[in-house]
Amino acid sequence: MGIPTRVGADATRPRQLLPRLSKDQLFLASYMAEAMMKHVNGGLAEKFGPVFDPTAVVAEPVPPVVTENGHELKHKTAEKEIVLGKNVHASCFSVTEPEADDEFTGDKEAYMAGVLARYRKTLMERTKHHLVVLTGVIVSGYPYNLDFDYGALAQLQHFSINNLGDPFIESNYGVHSRQFEVGVLDWFARLWELENNEYWGYITNCGTEGNLHGILVGREVFPDGILYASRESHYSVFKAARMYRMECVKVDCLISGEIDCADFKAKLLQNKDKPAIINVNIGTTVKGAVDDLDLVIQTLEESGFTQDRFYIHCDGALFGLMMPFVKKAPKVSFKKPIGSVSVSGHKFVGCPMPCGVQITRMEHINVLSSNVEYLASRDATIMGSRNGHAPIFLWYTLNRKGYKGFQKEVQKCLRNAHYLKDRLLDAGISAMLNELSSTVVFERPQDEEFVRRWQLACQGNIAHVVVMPNVTIDKLDDFLNELIENRSTWYEDGKRQPPCIAADIGSENCVCAAHK
């Protein structure tokens, strides 16, 4: 393989950013590094695009360990202080001004290339402990499916694609992807059993936006309605209540994290004079619990709420796309009296940018929709301007996998989640897995560096791992083996014992000293 012809001229050095290197030297160094990476990774570098320095890693500081009387406690959980209104960024890449006569060449260009290379290297290092298949270590507490390859779409990244306004009405802005967006929406409408002429929806920027929109529709349908949500609902539900100045009633949960319909009924009966707007969780954030939609509807009816006095929004951020393929799962369908469903696109589907899908009934959307003259369109969305690339990525994945492809991935996730839960229990680690979930809950690791390294999501004494489609048994074993090895050192002196988490996961799942 010959060295490509060099282009450009030698450059001057702006403000001591890097040692002086000629353009020839920079070009040759870049070429040699690329060749080395292709050799070391067996061609993996080609998948990542431009070359980077394999030794350059941007170090991320580990939260400080807790101390007592000035002595470091290595295995004690360190809690990072968060102060509202204070910038807590640990580092930044400064923006440096070019000299007045500085041409965009030479050392300045090399400086920026170096920053980006180190950033890419950092992403690769952090991805080793996330849900990805490139490195063999893939556990994380955050539910993102990073098993994707969108190389075919690279040709579209040069365009500013903006889906302004209503997806079903053309606007004056011509660089859009509405044809892809509507195709994706039709696919989800079929999944949730709603005819094309009976639904309205759009591709959101994230799952939170889907919740904000669904609850807003409920509020507009019932302006004096009360919002009911279980205590383990996603924080965006309570954010919506604050934003819309809605009265919000928090409902207790069962130990599984599922809504407690006995408490729900009691609180409904306290407010029989006002309509009910209900958030139903199709997979809670921490425990992956799925609220029983049929039981929620039954509870409403038993409490005297007819279908013209309640609105149900289903938050299916992660499991909303999984539940249709689980036989025993409560079915989410618009054949039932629900008002809207939202899912995230960057979670189970697997998109490289946050996005989501929001579907509601056509009859409800007129209360939100308004004409926008300068767009020559209407708008009923939250954000107005929307990422036009996201629908294309979703469309591409749905076409590649289809219903059968997602069904296979769901079965794999559930099977591997059961494997992880069983191995944790076999190792003497308290763990729980809800029947309809791929979220495995277990005792929180006692070393904050371990938590950070594996990007675990923690709450109190528990942590969780969300098993996604690209997770294999071998990769779960890597995580388990490291956890077991580290755990043996956390409790080796006998002074500390594994925490009892029976209150979080039930005594039948807790294997602490008191519940063995």
C-alpha positions in Angstrom: 0.0 0.0 0.0 1.6 3.3 -1.1 1.6 6.5 0.9 -1.0 8.9 -0.6 0.2 12.2 -2.0 0.6 15.0 0.6 -1.4 18.2 0.1 -1.0 21.6 1.7 2.0 23.6 2.8 4.2 23.8 5.9 2.6 25.8 8.7 3.5 28.2 11.3 2.9 27.5 15.0 0.1 29.3 16.8 0.8 30.1 20.5 2.8 27.1 21.5 -0.1 24.6 21.1 2.1 21.8 19.9 5.8 21.3 19.2 6.7 22.6 15.7 6.1 19.9 13.1 6.1 20.3 9.4 3.1 19.3 7.4 5.2 16.4 6.0 5.9 15.1 9.5 2.3 15.5 10.6 1.1 13.6 7.6 3.6 10.8 7.9 2.9 10.4 11.7 -0.8 10.2 10.9 -0.3 7.6 8.2 2.0 5.5 10.4 -0.4 5.6 13.3 -3.3 4.5 11.0 -1.2 1.7 9.6 -0.3 0.5 13.2 -3.9 0.6 14.3 -5.1 -1.4 11.4 -2.4 -4.0 12.2 -3.1 -4.1 15.9 -6.9 -4.2 15.7 -7.2 -6.3 12.6 -8.8 -3.6 10.5 -10.9 -2.2 13.4 -9.5 1.2 12.8 -11.3 1.4 9.5 -14.6 1.0 11.2 -13.9 4.1 13.3 -12.8 6.3 10.5 -9.8 8.7 10.8 -6.8 7.7 12.7 -6.2 8.5 16.4 -3.3 8.2 18.8 -3.7 4.8 20.6 -1.7 6.1 23.6 -3.6 9.4 24.0 -6.5 9.1 26.5 -8.3 11.9 28.1 -8.3 11.1 31.8 -11.6 11.4 33.6 -11.2 12.1 37.4 -12.6 9.4 39.7 -14.8 10.8 42.5 -12.8 11.2 45.7 -13.0 8.5 48.3 -14.7 9.0 51.6 -12.4 9.6 54.6 -12.8 9.3 58.3 -10.4 11.3 60.5 -8.2 11.8 57.5 -7.8 8.1 56.7 -8.9 6.8 53.4 -11.6 4.1 53.2 -10.8 2.4 50.0 -14.0 0.3 49.8 -16.5 2.7 51.1 -19.0 4.1 48.7 -18.0 7.7 47.8 -20.9 10.1 47.1 -20.2 13.0 44.8 -21.5 16.3 46.0 -23.8 18.1 43.6 -24.5 21.8 44.2 -27.2 23.4 42.1 -26.1 26.5 40.3 -22.5 25.4 40.4 -20.5 24.3 37.3 -19.4 20.8 38.1 -17.6 19.9 34.9 -14.3 18.3 35.7 -12.6 19.4 32.5 -13.2 21.1 29.2 -11.6 21.6 25.8 -10.9 25.3 25.6 -11.7 27.3 22.5 -8.6 29.1 21.3 -8.7 32.1 19.0 -6.7 32.0 15.8 -4.1 34.7 15.1 -5.3 37.5 12.8 -3.2 36.1 9.9 -3.5 32.5 10.9 -4.6 30.3 8.0 -6.5 27.1 9.0 -3.5 24.9 8.4 -0.5 23.4 10.2 -0.2 23.3 13.9 -3.6 24.7 14.6 -5.2 22.0 12.5 -3.1 19.4 14.2 -4.0 20.7 17.6 -7.7 20.3 16.9 -7.2 16.9 15.3 -5.3 15.8 18.4 -8.1 16.9 20.7 -10.6 15.0 18.6 -8.4 12.0 18.5 -8.0 11.9 22.3 -11.8 12.4 22.7 -12.4 9.5 20.4 -10.0 7.4 22.3 -11.9 8.3 25.5 -15.2 7.3 24.0 -13.7 4.0 23.0 -12.3 3.4 26.5 -15.7 4.3 28.1 -17.5 2.2 25.5 -15.6 -0.9 26.7 -17.8 -0.9 29.7 -21.0 -0.1 28.0 -23.4 -2.1 25.8 -21.2 -2.5 22.7 -19.7 -5.5 20.9 -16.4 -4.1 19.8 -14.2 -4.9 22.8 -15.7 -7.8 24.6 -16.7 -6.0 27.8 -20.2 -4.6 27.8 -22.1 -4.1 31.0 -23.8 -0.9 31.9 -26.7 0.4 34.0 -27.9 2.6 31.2 -30.2 1.1 28.6 -28.6 1.9 25.3 -28.3 -0.6 22.5 -25.0 0.3 20.9 -25.0 -2.6 18.5 -25.6 -0.8 15.3 -23.8 0.0 12.0 -25.2 3.0 10.1 -22.3 3.3 7.7 -24.7 3.4 4.8 -26.2 6.7 6.1 -22.9 8.5 6.2 -23.6 10.0 2.8 -26.5 12.0 4.4 -24.5 13.7 7.2 -23.6 16.7 5.0 -27.2 17.9 4.9 -29.1 20.0 7.5 -32.3 18.0 7.7 -35.0 19.6 9.8 -38.6 18.2 10.2 -40.3 21.4 11.0 -43.9 21.3 12.2 -46.5 18.6 11.6 -45.0 15.4 10.1 -48.1 14.9 7.9 -48.2 18.5 6.5 -45.5 19.8 4.1 -43.9 23.1 5.1 -41.9 25.7 3.1 -38.6 24.1 4.3 -37.6 21.5 1.7 -34.7 19.7 3.3 -36.7 17.3 5.5 -37.2 13.5 6.0 -41.0 13.4 6.6 -41.4 10.5 4.2 -39.1 8.5 6.5 -40.8 9.8 9.7 -44.3 8.9 8.5 -43.1 5.4 7.5 -41.7 4.9 11.0 -44.9 6.2 12.6 -47.0 3.9 10.5 -44.9 0.9 11.7 -45.4 1.8 15.4 -49.1 2.5 14.8 -49.5 -1.1 13.5 -47.5 -2.4 16.4 -49.9 -0.8 18.8 -53.0 -1.5 16.7 -54.2 1.9 15.6 -55.3 2.6 12.1 -53.4 5.1 10.0 -56.3 7.4 9.7 -56.9 7.3 13.5 -53.4 8.2 14.9 -51.1 11.2 15.0 -47.5 11.2 16.2 -44.0 12.4 15.6 -40.4 11.5 16.1 -39.3 13.2 19.4 -35.9 14.2 20.6 -36.0 11.7 23.5 -38.2 9.7 25.7 -38.8 12.6 28.1 -40.2 14.6 25.2 -42.6 11.8 24.6 -43.8 11.9 28.2 -44.1 15.7 28.1 -46.2 15.5 25.0 -48.4 12.6 26.1 -49.2 14.2 29.5 -49.8 17.6 27.8 -52.4 16.0 25.5 -54.0 14.5 28.6 -54.0 17.9 30.4 -55.5 19.6 27.3 -58.3 16.9 27.0 -59.0 17.3 30.8 -57.8 20.8 31.9 -58.9 20.1 35.5 -57.7 16.5 35.6 -55.4 15.1 38.3 -52.2 13.3 37.2 -51.6 9.9 38.9 -48.2 8.3 38.6 -46.4 5.6 40.7 -43.5 6.7 42.8 -41.1 4.8 40.6 -42.2 6.6 37.4 -39.5 8.3 35.5 -38.6 11.8 36.8 -39.8 13.4 33.5 -43.4 12.6 34.5 -43.1 14.7 37.6 -41.2 17.3 35.6 -44.3 17.5 33.3 -46.5 18.0 36.3 -44.4 21.0 37.4 -44.2 22.5 33.9 -47.9 22.3 33.3 -48.9 23.2 36.9 -50.9 20.1 37.3 -52.0 18.5 40.5 -50.0 15.3 40.8 -50.8 12.3 43.1 -48.0 9.8 43.7 -49.2 6.2 44.0 -47.4 3.6 46.1 -45.6 0.7 44.4 -45.3 -3.0 45.1 -41.9 -4.4 46.0 -41.4 -5.2 42.3 -41.7 -1.5 41.4 -45.2 -2.1 39.8 -48.0 0.4 40.6 -50.0 -0.7 43.7 -53.6 -0.6 42.3 -55.0 -0.9 45.9 -53.4 2.4 46.8 -54.3 3.8 43.3 -58.0 3.0 43.9 -57.9 4.6 47.3 -56.5 7.8 45.9 -58.9 7.8 42.9 -61.9 7.6 45.4 -60.5 10.7 47.2 -60.8 12.7 43.9 -63.9 11.3 42.2 -65.0 14.8 41.2 -62.1 15.3 38.9 -61.0 13.4 35.7 -57.9 11.2 36.0 -54.8 11.4 33.8 -52.7 8.3 34.5 -49.1 7.5 33.6 -48.6 3.8 33.1 -45.1 2.5 33.1 -44.1 -0.1 30.6 -40.8 -0.7 32.4 -39.8 1.4 35.3 -36.4 3.1 35.3 -34.7 1.3 38.2 -36.4 -2.1 38.4 -37.8 -2.5 35.0 -41.3 -3.2 36.4 -44.3 -3.2 34.0 -47.5 -1.8 35.3 -50.5 -4.0 34.6 -52.4 -1.9 32.1 -55.5 -4.1 32.3 -55.6 -3.9 36.1 -55.2 -0.1 35.9 -58.2 0.2 33.6 -60.2 -2.2 35.8 -59.3 -0.1 38.8 -60.5 3.1 37.1 -63.8 1.5 36.2 -64.4 0.0 39.6 -63.7 3.5 41.1 -66.5 5.0 38.9 -64.4 6.5 36.2 -66.0 6.0 32.7 -63.8 6.2 29.6 -64.8 9.8 29.0 -63.3 10.8 32.4 -59.8 9.4 32.2 -56.7 9.6 29.9 -53.9 7.0 30.0 -50.4 7.7 28.8 -48.1 4.7 28.5 -44.4 5.5 29.1 -42.7 2.7 27.2 -39.2 4.3 26.9 -37.3 1.0 26.9 -39.7 -2.0 27.2 -42.5 -0.5 25.1 -40.9 -2.1 22.1 -40.1 -5.3 23.9 -43.5 -6.1 25.5 -45.3 -6.8 22.2 -43.0 -9.8 21.8 -43.4 -11.3 25.3 -46.3 -13.7 25.4 -47.2 -13.2 29.1 -46.9 -9.4 29.0 -50.0 -7.1 29.4 -50.7 -6.0 25.8 -50.3 -2.3 25.0 -52.9 -1.6 22.4 -55.1 1.3 21.3 -57.9 -1.2 21.2 -57.9 -0.5 24.9 -58.9 3.0 26.2 -55.4 4.5 26.2 -54.6 8.0 24.9 -50.9 7.8 24.0 -47.7 5.7 24.0 -44.1 6.8 23.8 -40.8 4.9 23.4 -37.2 5.9 23.1 -35.4 5.2 19.8 -31.8 5.2 21.2 -32.5 2.4 23.7 -33.8 -0.9 22.4 -33.9 0.1 18.8 -30.4 1.5 18.9 -29.8 4.9 17.4 -26.6 6.9 17.7 -28.5 10.0 18.9 -31.3 10.4 21.5 -34.7 10.2 19.8 -38.1 8.7 20.4 -41.6 8.0 19.0 -44.8 9.5 20.3 -48.2 8.2 19.1 -51.7 9.5 20.2 -55.2 9.4 18.9 -56.1 11.8 16.0 -59.2 13.0 17.9 -57.0 14.4 20.7 -54.4 16.3 18.7 -56.6 19.2 17.5 -56.5 20.6 21.1 -52.8 21.2 20.6 -52.4 21.9 16.9 -52.2 25.5 15.6 -51.4 27.1 12.2 -47.9 28.5 11.7 -48.1 30.9 8.7 -44.4 31.3 8.0 -44.0 27.5 7.8 -47.2 27.1 5.7 -47.9 24.2 8.1 -49.4 23.3 11.5 -47.6 22.3 14.7 -48.6 20.3 17.7 -45.1 19.1 18.7 -43.2 20.2 21.8 -40.0 21.4 20.2 -41.0 22.6 16.7 -37.7 22.1 14.9 -36.8 18.4 15.0 -33.8 16.3 14.1 -34.5 15.1 10.5 -31.7 12.5 10.7 -33.3 10.5 13.5 -36.3 9.2 11.4 -33.9 8.0 8.8 -31.9 6.0 11.3 -35.0 4.5 12.8 -36.4 3.7 9.4 -33.1 2.0 8.4 -33.1 -0.2 11.6 -36.8 -1.1 11.4 -36.3 -2.2 7.8 -33.3 -4.3 8.6 -34.8 -6.1 11.7 -38.6 -6.0 11.3 -41.0 -7.6 13.8 -39.3 -11.0 13.7 -35.8 -9.5 14.2 -37.0 -7.6 17.3 -38.7 -10.8 18.6 -35.5 -12.7 18.5 -33.6 -9.9 20.2 -36.2 -9.7 23.0 -36.0 -13.4 23.6 -32.2 -13.2 23.8 -32.3 -10.3 26.3 -34.7 -12.1 28.6 -32.7 -15.3 28.5 -29.4 -13.6 29.2 -31.0 -11.5 32.0 -32.1 -14.7 33.7 -28.6 -16.0 33.4 -27.1 -12.9 35.0 -29.6 -13.0 37.9 -28.9 -16.7 38.5 -25.2 -16.3 38.5 -25.4 -13.4 40.9 -27.5 -15.4 43.4 -25.1 -18.4 43.0 -22.2 -16.1 44.0 -24.1 -15.0 47.1 -25.1 -11.6 45.7 -28.6 -10.4 46.3 -30.4 -10.0 43.0 -33.9 -9.6 41.5 -35.4 -9.8 38.0 -39.0 -9.0 37.2 -40.7 -11.6 35.1 -41.2 -9.3 32.1 -38.0 -7.4 32.4 -34.3 -7.5 31.3 -33.3 -5.2 34.1 -31.3 -7.1 36.8 -31.3 -5.4 40.2 -28.5 -6.3 42.7 -26.7 -5.0 45.7 -24.8 -1.8 45.1 -21.0 -2.3 44.7 -19.1 -0.7 47.6 -16.4 0.8 45.5 -17.3 4.0 43.6 -14.5 3.5 41.2 -16.0 0.2 40.2 -19.4 1.8 39.8 -17.9 4.5 37.6 -15.8 2.0 35.6 -18.9 -0.1 34.7 -21.2 3.0 34.4 -23.7 1.4 36.8 -26.9 3.3 37.6 -27.4 3.2 41.4 -30.1 4.2 43.8 -29.6 3.8 47.5 -28.3 0.3 48.3 -29.1 -1.1 44.8 -27.7 -1.0 41.4 -28.9 -2.5 38.1 -27.7 -3.8 34.8 -30.0 -3.5 31.8 -29.3 -6.5 29.4 -29.5 -5.3 25.9 -29.5 -7.1 22.5 -25.8 -7.2 21.9 -25.0 -8.7 25.3 -23.6 -12.2 25.2 -23.0 -14.8 27.9 -19.3 -14.4 27.6 -19.5 -10.7 28.1 -21.7 -11.0 31.1 -19.2 -13.4 32.6 -16.5 -10.8 32.2 -18.5 -8.4 34.4 -19.5 -11.1 36.9 -16.0 -12.3 37.3 -14.6 -8.8 38.0 -17.5 -8.0 40.4 -17.0 -11.2 42.4 -13.2 -10.7 42.5 -13.5 -7.1 43.7 -16.3 -8.0 46.1 -14.1 -10.4 47.9 -11.8 -7.6 48.9 -14.6 -5.2 50.0 -15.6 -7.6 52.8 -12.4 -9.5 53.5 -11.7 -8.0 56.9 -15.0 -9.2 58.3 -15.8 -5.7 59.7 -18.3 -5.0 57.0 -21.1 -7.2 55.7 -23.0 -7.1 52.4 -26.0 -4.8 52.8 -29.5 -6.1 53.4 -31.7 -5.0 50.4 -34.8 -7.0 51.3 -36.7 -3.7 51.5 -35.8 -3.0 47.8 -36.1 -6.5 46.2 -38.0 -8.6 48.7 -36.6 -11.0 51.3 -36.9 -14.0 48.9 -34.3 -12.3 46.7 -32.0 -11.1 49.4 -29.1 -13.3 50.5 -27.6 -11.1 53.2 -26.6 -12.7 56.5 -30.2 -12.3 57.9 -31.9 -13.8 54.8 -29.7 -16.7 53.7 
